């Protein structure tokens, strides 16, 4: 008889190199009012950048419908990390801890790490949706790179 371990958590990580210091990447990343101009994945963020506050976020994964999230801000460590946690209906059903990290590498360059730690009972049923979310992370990373490195960048 085989022993089956339930699928209870998943870590999704993406990263991209950006030809700009962390401070410049951070300035674009936290300018939520301008997200509709460039961000294809997170199309709207409203709320205060204060730990413990609730954010109102609109996410539009590729080939999927828009979702509204209302997570709690966990970390605001400028210009290095922004992290929030949200739940689908109730804690334990589907939870996600979303994060952005910006790390200076060489002079004038940084690495942007974008990820989420998922857990909960519904996780095992989200195969296609998780693929769409992963693609959304990559699309956002590429758009952030273009925005930071492009003409008129900070």
VENWOHU-V99236 format. One record per residue. N is the residue number from 1. PHI is phi in whole degrees, 0 to 359 (* if undefined). Layout:
n=N phi=PHI
n=N phi=PHI
//
This chain:
n=1 phi=*
n=2 phi=274
n=3 phi=263
n=4 phi=253
n=5 phi=262
n=6 phi=297
n=7 phi=278
n=8 phi=248
n=9 phi=210
n=10 phi=209
n=11 phi=250
n=12 phi=246
n=13 phi=227
n=14 phi=224
n=15 phi=206
n=16 phi=211
n=17 phi=273
n=18 phi=234
n=19 phi=278
n=20 phi=194
n=21 phi=291
n=22 phi=306
n=23 phi=300
n=24 phi=289
n=25 phi=296
n=26 phi=300
n=27 phi=301
n=28 phi=287
n=29 phi=300
n=30 phi=261
n=31 phi=271
n=32 phi=300
n=33 phi=299
n=34 phi=263
n=35 phi=307
n=36 phi=300
n=37 phi=286
n=38 phi=219
n=39 phi=268
n=40 phi=279
n=41 phi=255
n=42 phi=261
n=43 phi=271
n=44 phi=201
n=45 phi=223
n=46 phi=232
n=47 phi=132
n=48 phi=270
n=49 phi=277
n=50 phi=231
n=51 phi=305
n=52 phi=96
n=53 phi=279
n=54 phi=271
n=55 phi=249
n=56 phi=246
n=57 phi=237
n=58 phi=249
n=59 phi=238
n=60 phi=230
n=61 phi=297
n=62 phi=303
n=63 phi=58
n=64 phi=212
n=65 phi=273
n=66 phi=295
n=67 phi=237
n=68 phi=252
n=69 phi=237
n=70 phi=228
n=71 phi=275
n=72 phi=256
n=73 phi=288
n=74 phi=260
n=75 phi=223
n=76 phi=223
n=77 phi=241
n=78 phi=291
n=79 phi=261
n=80 phi=248
n=81 phi=209
n=82 phi=228
n=83 phi=214
n=84 phi=222
n=85 phi=231
n=86 phi=224
n=87 phi=225
n=88 phi=270
n=89 phi=63
n=90 phi=229
n=91 phi=301
n=92 phi=100
n=93 phi=284
n=94 phi=204
n=95 phi=243
n=96 phi=219
n=97 phi=245
n=98 phi=267
n=99 phi=214
n=100 phi=232
n=101 phi=231
n=102 phi=236
n=103 phi=236
n=104 phi=294
n=105 phi=245
n=106 phi=280
n=107 phi=305
n=108 phi=78
n=109 phi=225
n=110 phi=212
n=111 phi=247
n=112 phi=256
n=113 phi=249
n=114 phi=230
n=115 phi=202
n=116 phi=206
n=117 phi=255
n=118 phi=257
n=119 phi=206
n=120 phi=127
n=121 phi=296
n=122 phi=275
n=123 phi=305
n=124 phi=296
n=125 phi=260
n=126 phi=252
n=127 phi=315
n=128 phi=294
n=129 phi=297
n=130 phi=293
n=131 phi=297
n=132 phi=295
n=133 phi=297
n=134 phi=300
n=135 phi=297
n=136 phi=299
n=137 phi=300
n=138 phi=296
n=139 phi=298
n=140 phi=295
n=141 phi=303
n=142 phi=296
n=143 phi=293
n=144 phi=297
n=145 phi=301
n=146 phi=299
n=147 phi=295
n=148 phi=289
n=149 phi=274
n=150 phi=282
n=151 phi=300
n=152 phi=75
n=153 phi=292
n=154 phi=303
//
